[in-house]
């Protein structure tokens, strides 16, 4: 008998009708002879509704109380799904993250899982129950409710699969797998039958919304077989696996893009050792992640220093940077929220030269200027003006031969795709 961990996102449990359909899927998995542990998100729209309630009281609610509030969304989903299973004669038991004791650190809204006590789940499985666990949440060492950040239910599912040594972790969402890019932007995007953990990790970190980056990290670290499937149609989905000997290595597996970035530039800062740490240290201390960094060549002892952050951290990062710049005697700090990042990802880059040249040429032919460049062994990212982002994605998708000329138009409203 295999143990399967299934995760259903907010769209998949967005209504009573859809919860009933999820229950049917779970029943089918059980009838195939499997034990099943299910992780669910809050019903679609519920998290935004809860945020709105809090913001109607205070523009900056306490982080601890926001996590207490956010955790209630999943509590509704797990209870309703357990009820739907029981109605079908399937013994089920629902648990919040803190009841299972998913132990996290105390970084509210961005907590990381430290340990899971899976004994409760194992006991229920031994009694023939389906166990339904709330995703996205846990508890810290002091008993405070914590949440794992956007997409945290994926991380919960993979972490549970690792703790239980599950045979497979299946992520059910509103798309049928991982695509070469967002089919809403490029109708000829292709679904990948498989992709390496390394490539998926890069895509997740670069803006792909299929899986949360920490979920991919967990799966790769603990060797959890991971599959992305559709909640609404049958299919094999996309298997996320390790790079294997003899496995075909496409030059480019996917194109990720991200509109939710902003750029901050410190002009005329003294060029001396430690200047980067002086600027970025206070930003990092505020728990703000810095993405791309560029420092210009020094002129007359002065240089310009540019970095990017997530849009929701922009105002705070800009304020911190202005304070630091004043202390350093920099000339000016400017910001730009109208940028986009586009990235090519593929393990084939290791053995093929000229990828960057082809990318830059394709963008130049469309009259698109590159503002920043970042590379790694299997990735090339550029920052461009946000208004050209979709044009750039389409141009690069064609330039690298990723178009599927037989692909039908994708359904409007699909979300959470690469």
N, C-alpha and C positions, 0 to 999 in steps of 0.2 A: 504494500500500500504506500503510495507516494504522498508527500506532504506539500501542498501548494499554498502559497501566500498570494492572495489577490488584492489588488488595490483599485478602488473605484473613485474617480475624481468628482468634483462638484457638479459638473454637467451630467455625469452618469447617474447621480442620485438627486437630480434637480427637481423632481416632482414625485408624487406618490406612484404614478404610473411607471416612472423609470425605476423607482426603488423596487417595485414588483418585478420588473424585468431583470434587475440585478439578482433578485432572489432566485429567479428561474435559472439564471446562468450558474449560480452557486450550486443549486440543486443538481444541475447537469454534471458539474464537476464532481460532486459527491457520488452521484450514481455511476460515474466512471471508475469508482473505487478509490477515491482520494480523500485524505483528510484535508480540511480547508480552514485557513485563518484568513479573515477578511479585514482590510483596513479601508476606512472611508473618510472622505473629506466632508466639509460642511456642504449643504445644498447650495447650488450655484446662486450667487447674489447675496447669500446670508452674511458672509464676512464683510462685504461692503456696507450692508445694512447696519451691522454692529458698529463698524467704524464710524458711520454717520451719526449713530446715536451718541457715541462718546464725544465726537467733535461738536455736536450740538450743545453739549454742556461745557466743554473746555477745548480750546484749540490745541492744547498740548496736554493730553491726559497722562497721568503717571504710568510709566511703562509696566509696572507690576499689575496695576488694575486693568490695563488694556489686555494683558495676557489672560487674566481671569475671565474677562469678557469674551475674547476671541475663542477661548476653549469651549464655550457653550455651543457653538455652531455644530461641531462634530458630535456632541452629546445627543443632539436631536437625530442626526443621521443614523448613529449606531443603534439607537433604541427602535427607530422605525424599521430598519432593516431586520433586526432580530425579531420584531413582531411579524414581519412578512414571512420570515423563515418558519417561525413557530406555526403560523397559519397553515403552512404547507406540510405540517407534520415533521418538520426538521428541528430537532433540539438545538437551540442557539442561546448564547450568552453574550451580552455586550459589556464592554469595559472601556472606561476612559483611559487615557495614557497614564494618569497617575495611579489608577487602580491596578493596572498591570505593573506599575512601578518602572516606567521608562525614565531612568535617572539622567538628568541633564546638568549642564553647568547653569549659572545664574544670569546669563546674558539674555535678558528679556527680549522677545520678538525675534531673536537670532540664536536661540539656545542650541547647543550641540549635545547629541546623545553620548553619554559616558558609559552606561551599562543598562541592561535589561534583565529583570527577573522574570524568566519565562515559565516558572513553575506552575503558576495559575493556569496558563494556557495549556501546558502539557497535561495537567489534570483533567481539564475539560475535554481535550481531544481524546483522552483515554476513555471518557464516558460517552463518546460518540457525538459530542456537540460541535457545531460550527462556532468558532470564536470570532466575534466582531469587535475590532479595536478602533478607537478614535485615533485618526492620524493627526499629525501637526502639533502634538502636545506631549508634555511630560511633567516632571516634578524635580525640583532641585534638592540639594542636601538638607535645606532648611524647611522643606515642605511647601515651597511656593510653586504655584502652577506656572509653567513656562510654555512658550510656543517656539516652533522651530523655524519660522520664517516662511516666505512664500514657497509653495510647492513642498512643504515639509511632510505631507502625507506620504510622498514617494520615499522619503528618507525613513519614515516610520516603518513602511512595508519592507524595505530592503534590510533594515536593521533587525526586524523581527525574523525575517527569513534567515539571516545570518545566525541569530541567537538560537533558532529552532533547527538549524541545519536543513532547511527546506530543500526540496528537489528542484523547485523553480519558483521565481517571483514574477508574477504577471501583473503588469501595470495596464489596467483598462482605462481608456480615455476616449475623447470624442474624435480621434483619428485612428486610422488602421495601421499605424506604424511610423517609422522615422523616414522623412522625405529628404531629398537632396537639397531642398529649400522650402520655404512656405508656399504651398500650392495656391494660396490666395493671391500671391504676388506673381508667381510663375505657374500658370495652369499646366505646363508641361513638366512640372517637377515629378520625379520618380520615387516610388517607395522602395527603400532598401530592404532586401531580405535579411541582411545581417550587416553589422558594423562593429568595429572593435571598441572595447572599453576606452582605449586611448582617444579614439576619434570622438566618441560620444562625450567624453569628459571635456574635450576642447569645445565641442558644439554647445554643451550645456553652459560652459563658462563664458561663451561668446554671445549668448542671446537666444539660443534655441530653448523653447519653452516645453519641449516634450518631457524632459525629466529634470529634476533639481540636481545641481552639480554634486551635492553631498550624497545623494542617492547613488549616483554613478560611482563616486569614490568608495562608498561602502561596498557596493556590489563587486567592484574590481578587487578591493583589498581582501574581502572574505570569500571571493570566488563564488558569488551567488549568480546562478544562471538567471538572466533578466530578459524579459520579453515584453514589448509594447504591443498592445492589442486594442481593437475597437470594442466599445461597449455596445455598439449599435448594429454591427454587421460581422459575419463570420469571416475568418481569414487567419493566416499564419502570423501576421504582424511582422515585427522586426526583432530578430534575436541579437542581443548585445553580448559579444563574446570576446575571447582573447584572440590575438593575431596568431594564426596557425601556419605552420610550414606548408608552402604550396598554395596557400589561400590567395586568391586573386587580390591584387593591391591596386585599386583604381587610383589614378593620379589625384583626383579630387573626389571625396565622398560626399561632401556637403558644403553649402554656403550658409553661414549664419549672419544675422544682422541684428542690430540693436539701436533703437531710437532713444532709449532711456539713459543717455549719457550726456554729460556736460563737460566743457573744457575750461580750465582756469590757467591763465598765463601771468607770471610775475615778470615784469619788464625791468631791465636795468638793475639786476641784483648783483652784488659784488661776487666775482668769480673766485672763490677760494675753497679749499678742502672743507668738506662737511656742510656745504651750503644746501645740498639736497636733503640731508637729514634734518637740517634746521627748518626747512619748509615743510617736509612731509611728516616729520615726527609728531607735531601737534595734531595734524590731520588724522594720523593713525591712532593717536591716543584717544581721539573722539570716536573710535570704532568705525571710522569711515574708510572703506576700501578704495585704494587708488589703482587705476587700471594702467593706462598707457602713460609713459613719461618720455619727454624729449627735452634735452638741454642744448641750446645753440652754442656755436663756437664763440669763444670770448672775444670781445672787442674793447680795447682800452680798459681791461680789467673788469668789464661788466658783461653779463650774459642774460639771456631770457630763458625762463624755466617754465615748461608747460606740462600739465598732467590732466587726466580725465577722471571723473567720479560718476557714480550713478546720479541720475537727475534728482531723486528724492533726498540726496545728501548735498546737493549743490549749494543751497543757501548757507548751510552751516559751514561747509568747507570754504566757501568764499569769505565768510566773515573771519574764520580762523586765519586764512591765508593773508587777508588784509592786515590783521594785527601783527602777524609774524613779519610781513614785508616792511611794515613801518619800523619795527625793531631792527631789521637788517639794513635799512636805508635804501630799499628798492624804489625805483622811480614810480611804478604804477602797477596795479593789479586789474586785469580785465577778465571777463568771463563770457562764455558763449554757450547758450543752451540749444542752439539750432544746429546740432551736429548729429551724425550717425556713424556707426562703426559697421564695417562689413568685413567678413573673414572667410578665407578659403581654408578648408580642413581636409587632410588626406594623408594616410600613411605612405602613399606612393611618392610623396615629396622627397622622402629619404633617398630614393634612387633615381629621381628625375630632376634635371637642371632646367632652368628657364621658366619656372612657374611664375616668379615675381615679374619677370619681363612681360610675359603674356598677360598677366593681370593688369599691369600698369598701361600696356598698350591698349587693351580693351577699354579701360576707363578713359584714356586720352582720346580715343576715337569718338567717344560720346561727349567730349568736352568737359569731363569731370576732373576737378583739381583735387589732389591728395594733400591733406593737411598734416597727417601724422602716419607713421608706419611702425609696425611691430611684427617680429617674426619669432617662430620657434621651429623645432625640427619638423613638425607636421602641420604648421599653421602660418598664414600670412594675414595680418589685419591692417586695415587702413581706416583713418577717420576722414570723412568727407562732409560736405554741406548736406544737411538732412533732406533738403528738397530733392536731391538727386539719388536718394537711397534706393528707391524701387527700380529706377532706371538702371542703376549700377548692378543690382542683383540680377535683373533680366539679362543684361549684357554679358555678365560673367558666366551665368548659367549656360548661355549659348556658346560662349567662347571656349569653355572647357568641355563641351560635348555632353552636357548633363541632360539636355532636353529629351523627353520621351514623346516622340511625335505621334504615338498612338494613344496618349493619355487623354481621357475624357475630361471635361471641365469639372473641377472639384466643387463640392457643395458649398454654397455660401454659408458663412457663419461658423465654419470649422475654426477651432482655436487650438492653442497649445501645440503648434507644429514647428518644425525646425526653421 
